[in-house]
Each structure stands twice: as structure tokens, then as C-alpha cells.
Amino acid sequence: MSKVTTSFRIGSKVKVVLDSVRDRIPSALSLQLKSDPRGTLLGFKMTDGTGVGVILQLSDGSKCWFFENEIARA
């Protein structure tokens, strides 16, 4: 089994790169991220077997997952 590596760690403070997600998220989430794109990394999620998704807790307490290339260090 291959090992997936990431430069992010659980507990990291990150921000969502709005230009990367604008096309695939609901408008309510888009508005929230425009207000505050920062979150805390809670965990990881396998996406399609070749990538890693990250689960973030956003400033309003909600949880959402993003592809790793859609986030950056805060």
C-alpha cells in the first residue's frame, strides 16, 4: 500500500483558496468563505485513491472537506 504524504498536520491553521473552490461549492459556503476563509485542519479524507482531502472546521463551527491543493497556510 502506498503512503500519502502531506505538508499539513492536524491542528494546522489554514485558509481556503477561494479561486480554487468557487466553481464547486454552494453559494452559502462561498459567502461564508469570503467573510472568513480560515479554518483548523481536523483530519484527512481519501478522495479518489490518488489524492488527499482535508477536513476543516470553519470559523462558524461547521465542518467541510477540501482538496489539499485548495488550502494554504493561514
MODELLER restraints for C-alpha pairs under 7 A, 6 or more apart:
rsr = mdl.restraints
at = mdl.atoms
rsr.add(forms.Gaussian(group=physical.xy_distance, feature=features.Distance(at['CA:10:A'], at['CA:41:A']), mean=5.23, stdev=0.5))
rsr.add(forms.Gaussian(group=physical.xy_distance, feature=features.Distance(at['CA:10:A'], at['CA:42:A']), mean=5.44, stdev=0.5))
rsr.add(forms.Gaussian(group=physical.xy_distance, feature=features.Distance(at['CA:10:A'], at['CA:43:A']), mean=5.84, stdev=0.5))
rsr.add(forms.Gaussian(group=physical.xy_distance, feature=features.Distance(at['CA:11:A'], at['CA:40:A']), mean=5.76, stdev=0.5))
rsr.add(forms.Gaussian(group=physical.xy_distance, feature=features.Distance(at['CA:11:A'], at['CA:41:A']), mean=5.16, stdev=0.5))
rsr.add(forms.Gaussian(group=physical.xy_distance, feature=features.Distance(at['CA:11:A'], at['CA:42:A']), mean=6.13, stdev=0.5))
rsr.add(forms.Gaussian(group=physical.xy_distance, feature=features.Distance(at['CA:12:A'], at['CA:40:A']), mean=5.72, stdev=0.5))
rsr.add(forms.Gaussian(group=physical.xy_distance, feature=features.Distance(at['CA:12:A'], at['CA:41:A']), mean=5.38, stdev=0.5))
rsr.add(forms.Gaussian(group=physical.xy_distance, feature=features.Distance(at['CA:13:A'], at['CA:39:A']), mean=5.89, stdev=0.5))
rsr.add(forms.Gaussian(group=physical.xy_distance, feature=features.Distance(at['CA:13:A'], at['CA:40:A']), mean=4.75, stdev=0.5))
rsr.add(forms.Gaussian(group=physical.xy_distance, feature=features.Distance(at['CA:13:A'], at['CA:41:A']), mean=6.52, stdev=0.5))
rsr.add(forms.Gaussian(group=physical.xy_distance, feature=features.Distance(at['CA:13:A'], at['CA:73:A']), mean=6.51, stdev=0.5))
rsr.add(forms.Gaussian(group=physical.xy_distance, feature=features.Distance(at['CA:13:A'], at['CA:74:A']), mean=5.66, stdev=0.5))
rsr.add(forms.Gaussian(group=physical.xy_distance, feature=features.Distance(at['CA:14:A'], at['CA:38:A']), mean=5.64, stdev=0.5))
rsr.add(forms.Gaussian(group=physical.xy_distance, feature=features.Distance(at['CA:14:A'], at['CA:39:A']), mean=5.51, stdev=0.5))
rsr.add(forms.Gaussian(group=physical.xy_distance, feature=features.Distance(at['CA:14:A'], at['CA:40:A']), mean=6.13, stdev=0.5))
rsr.add(forms.Gaussian(group=physical.xy_distance, feature=features.Distance(at['CA:14:A'], at['CA:71:A']), mean=6.43, stdev=0.5))
rsr.add(forms.Gaussian(group=physical.xy_distance, feature=features.Distance(at['CA:14:A'], at['CA:72:A']), mean=5.55, stdev=0.5))
rsr.add(forms.Gaussian(group=physical.xy_distance, feature=features.Distance(at['CA:14:A'], at['CA:73:A']), mean=4.44, stdev=0.5))
rsr.add(forms.Gaussian(group=physical.xy_distance, feature=features.Distance(at['CA:14:A'], at['CA:74:A']), mean=4.34, stdev=0.5))
rsr.add(forms.Gaussian(group=physical.xy_distance, feature=features.Distance(at['CA:15:A'], at['CA:37:A']), mean=5.13, stdev=0.5))
rsr.add(forms.Gaussian(group=physical.xy_distance, feature=features.Distance(at['CA:15:A'], at['CA:38:A']), mean=4.07, stdev=0.5))
rsr.add(forms.Gaussian(group=physical.xy_distance, feature=features.Distance(at['CA:15:A'], at['CA:39:A']), mean=5.95, stdev=0.5))
rsr.add(forms.Gaussian(group=physical.xy_distance, feature=features.Distance(at['CA:15:A'], at['CA:71:A']), mean=5.53, stdev=0.5))
rsr.add(forms.Gaussian(group=physical.xy_distance, feature=features.Distance(at['CA:15:A'], at['CA:72:A']), mean=5.42, stdev=0.5))
rsr.add(forms.Gaussian(group=physical.xy_distance, feature=features.Distance(at['CA:15:A'], at['CA:73:A']), mean=6.11, stdev=0.5))
rsr.add(forms.Gaussian(group=physical.xy_distance, feature=features.Distance(at['CA:15:A'], at['CA:74:A']), mean=5.13, stdev=0.5))
rsr.add(forms.Gaussian(group=physical.xy_distance, feature=features.Distance(at['CA:16:A'], at['CA:37:A']), mean=5.22, stdev=0.5))
rsr.add(forms.Gaussian(group=physical.xy_distance, feature=features.Distance(at['CA:16:A'], at['CA:38:A']), mean=6.39, stdev=0.5))
rsr.add(forms.Gaussian(group=physical.xy_distance, feature=features.Distance(at['CA:16:A'], at['CA:70:A']), mean=5.94, stdev=0.5))
rsr.add(forms.Gaussian(group=physical.xy_distance, feature=features.Distance(at['CA:16:A'], at['CA:71:A']), mean=4.45, stdev=0.5))
rsr.add(forms.Gaussian(group=physical.xy_distance, feature=features.Distance(at['CA:16:A'], at['CA:72:A']), mean=6.46, stdev=0.5))
rsr.add(forms.Gaussian(group=physical.xy_distance, feature=features.Distance(at['CA:17:A'], at['CA:70:A']), mean=5.39, stdev=0.5))
rsr.add(forms.Gaussian(group=physical.xy_distance, feature=features.Distance(at['CA:17:A'], at['CA:71:A']), mean=5.41, stdev=0.5))
rsr.add(forms.Gaussian(group=physical.xy_distance, feature=features.Distance(at['CA:17:A'], at['CA:72:A']), mean=6.76, stdev=0.5))
rsr.add(forms.Gaussian(group=physical.xy_distance, feature=features.Distance(at['CA:20:A'], at['CA:70:A']), mean=5.51, stdev=0.5))
rsr.add(forms.Gaussian(group=physical.xy_distance, feature=features.Distance(at['CA:21:A'], at['CA:70:A']), mean=6.65, stdev=0.5))
rsr.add(forms.Gaussian(group=physical.xy_distance, feature=features.Distance(at['CA:22:A'], at['CA:30:A']), mean=6.69, stdev=0.5))
rsr.add(forms.Gaussian(group=physical.xy_distance, feature=features.Distance(at['CA:38:A'], at['CA:58:A']), mean=6.44, stdev=0.5))
rsr.add(forms.Gaussian(group=physical.xy_distance, feature=features.Distance(at['CA:38:A'], at['CA:59:A']), mean=6.81, stdev=0.5))
rsr.add(forms.Gaussian(group=physical.xy_distance, feature=features.Distance(at['CA:38:A'], at['CA:74:A']), mean=6.70, stdev=0.5))
rsr.add(forms.Gaussian(group=physical.xy_distance, feature=features.Distance(at['CA:39:A'], at['CA:56:A']), mean=5.73, stdev=0.5))
rsr.add(forms.Gaussian(group=physical.xy_distance, feature=features.Distance(at['CA:39:A'], at['CA:57:A']), mean=5.35, stdev=0.5))
rsr.add(forms.Gaussian(group=physical.xy_distance, feature=features.Distance(at['CA:39:A'], at['CA:58:A']), mean=4.41, stdev=0.5))
rsr.add(forms.Gaussian(group=physical.xy_distance, feature=features.Distance(at['CA:39:A'], at['CA:59:A']), mean=6.08, stdev=0.5))
rsr.add(forms.Gaussian(group=physical.xy_distance, feature=features.Distance(at['CA:40:A'], at['CA:56:A']), mean=5.38, stdev=0.5))
rsr.add(forms.Gaussian(group=physical.xy_distance, feature=features.Distance(at['CA:40:A'], at['CA:57:A']), mean=5.24, stdev=0.5))
rsr.add(forms.Gaussian(group=physical.xy_distance, feature=features.Distance(at['CA:40:A'], at['CA:58:A']), mean=6.70, stdev=0.5))
rsr.add(forms.Gaussian(group=physical.xy_distance, feature=features.Distance(at['CA:41:A'], at['CA:54:A']), mean=6.72, stdev=0.5))
rsr.add(forms.Gaussian(group=physical.xy_distance, feature=features.Distance(at['CA:41:A'], at['CA:55:A']), mean=5.93, stdev=0.5))
rsr.add(forms.Gaussian(group=physical.xy_distance, feature=features.Distance(at['CA:41:A'], at['CA:56:A']), mean=4.60, stdev=0.5))
rsr.add(forms.Gaussian(group=physical.xy_distance, feature=features.Distance(at['CA:41:A'], at['CA:57:A']), mean=6.53, stdev=0.5))
rsr.add(forms.Gaussian(group=physical.xy_distance, feature=features.Distance(at['CA:42:A'], at['CA:55:A']), mean=5.51, stdev=0.5))
rsr.add(forms.Gaussian(group=physical.xy_distance, feature=features.Distance(at['CA:42:A'], at['CA:56:A']), mean=5.53, stdev=0.5))
rsr.add(forms.Gaussian(group=physical.xy_distance, feature=features.Distance(at['CA:42:A'], at['CA:57:A']), mean=6.58, stdev=0.5))
rsr.add(forms.Gaussian(group=physical.xy_distance, feature=features.Distance(at['CA:43:A'], at['CA:54:A']), mean=5.90, stdev=0.5))
rsr.add(forms.Gaussian(group=physical.xy_distance, feature=features.Distance(at['CA:43:A'], at['CA:55:A']), mean=5.15, stdev=0.5))
rsr.add(forms.Gaussian(group=physical.xy_distance, feature=features.Distance(at['CA:44:A'], at['CA:52:A']), mean=6.64, stdev=0.5))
rsr.add(forms.Gaussian(group=physical.xy_distance, feature=features.Distance(at['CA:44:A'], at['CA:53:A']), mean=5.63, stdev=0.5))
rsr.add(forms.Gaussian(group=physical.xy_distance, feature=features.Distance(at['CA:44:A'], at['CA:54:A']), mean=4.48, stdev=0.5))
rsr.add(forms.Gaussian(group=physical.xy_distance, feature=features.Distance(at['CA:44:A'], at['CA:55:A']), mean=5.75, stdev=0.5))
rsr.add(forms.Gaussian(group=physical.xy_distance, feature=features.Distance(at['CA:45:A'], at['CA:52:A']), mean=5.82, stdev=0.5))
rsr.add(forms.Gaussian(group=physical.xy_distance, feature=features.Distance(at['CA:45:A'], at['CA:53:A']), mean=4.71, stdev=0.5))
rsr.add(forms.Gaussian(group=physical.xy_distance, feature=features.Distance(at['CA:45:A'], at['CA:54:A']), mean=5.82, stdev=0.5))
rsr.add(forms.Gaussian(group=physical.xy_distance, feature=features.Distance(at['CA:45:A'], at['CA:55:A']), mean=6.95, stdev=0.5))
rsr.add(forms.Gaussian(group=physical.xy_distance, feature=features.Distance(at['CA:46:A'], at['CA:52:A']), mean=4.97, stdev=0.5))
rsr.add(forms.Gaussian(group=physical.xy_distance, feature=features.Distance(at['CA:46:A'], at['CA:53:A']), mean=5.90, stdev=0.5))
rsr.add(forms.Gaussian(group=physical.xy_distance, feature=features.Distance(at['CA:47:A'], at['CA:53:A']), mean=5.88, stdev=0.5))
rsr.add(forms.Gaussian(group=physical.xy_distance, feature=features.Distance(at['CA:52:A'], at['CA:67:A']), mean=6.43, stdev=0.5))
rsr.add(forms.Gaussian(group=physical.xy_distance, feature=features.Distance(at['CA:52:A'], at['CA:68:A']), mean=6.18, stdev=0.5))
rsr.add(forms.Gaussian(group=physical.xy_distance, feature=features.Distance(at['CA:53:A'], at['CA:65:A']), mean=6.36, stdev=0.5))
rsr.add(forms.Gaussian(group=physical.xy_distance, feature=features.Distance(at['CA:53:A'], at['CA:66:A']), mean=5.43, stdev=0.5))
rsr.add(forms.Gaussian(group=physical.xy_distance, feature=features.Distance(at['CA:53:A'], at['CA:67:A']), mean=4.32, stdev=0.5))
rsr.add(forms.Gaussian(group=physical.xy_distance, feature=features.Distance(at['CA:53:A'], at['CA:68:A']), mean=5.40, stdev=0.5))
rsr.add(forms.Gaussian(group=physical.xy_distance, feature=features.Distance(at['CA:54:A'], at['CA:65:A']), mean=5.34, stdev=0.5))
rsr.add(forms.Gaussian(group=physical.xy_distance, feature=features.Distance(at['CA:54:A'], at['CA:66:A']), mean=5.42, stdev=0.5))
rsr.add(forms.Gaussian(group=physical.xy_distance, feature=features.Distance(at['CA:54:A'], at['CA:67:A']), mean=6.16, stdev=0.5))
rsr.add(forms.Gaussian(group=physical.xy_distance, feature=features.Distance(at['CA:54:A'], at['CA:68:A']), mean=6.05, stdev=0.5))
rsr.add(forms.Gaussian(group=physical.xy_distance, feature=features.Distance(at['CA:55:A'], at['CA:63:A']), mean=6.70, stdev=0.5))
rsr.add(forms.Gaussian(group=physical.xy_distance, feature=features.Distance(at['CA:55:A'], at['CA:64:A']), mean=5.66, stdev=0.5))
rsr.add(forms.Gaussian(group=physical.xy_distance, feature=features.Distance(at['CA:55:A'], at['CA:65:A']), mean=4.21, stdev=0.5))
rsr.add(forms.Gaussian(group=physical.xy_distance, feature=features.Distance(at['CA:55:A'], at['CA:66:A']), mean=6.58, stdev=0.5))
rsr.add(forms.Gaussian(group=physical.xy_distance, feature=features.Distance(at['CA:56:A'], at['CA:63:A']), mean=5.50, stdev=0.5))
rsr.add(forms.Gaussian(group=physical.xy_distance, feature=features.Distance(at['CA:56:A'], at['CA:64:A']), mean=5.50, stdev=0.5))
rsr.add(forms.Gaussian(group=physical.xy_distance, feature=features.Distance(at['CA:56:A'], at['CA:65:A']), mean=5.96, stdev=0.5))
rsr.add(forms.Gaussian(group=physical.xy_distance, feature=features.Distance(at['CA:57:A'], at['CA:63:A']), mean=4.47, stdev=0.5))
rsr.add(forms.Gaussian(group=physical.xy_distance, feature=features.Distance(at['CA:57:A'], at['CA:64:A']), mean=6.69, stdev=0.5))
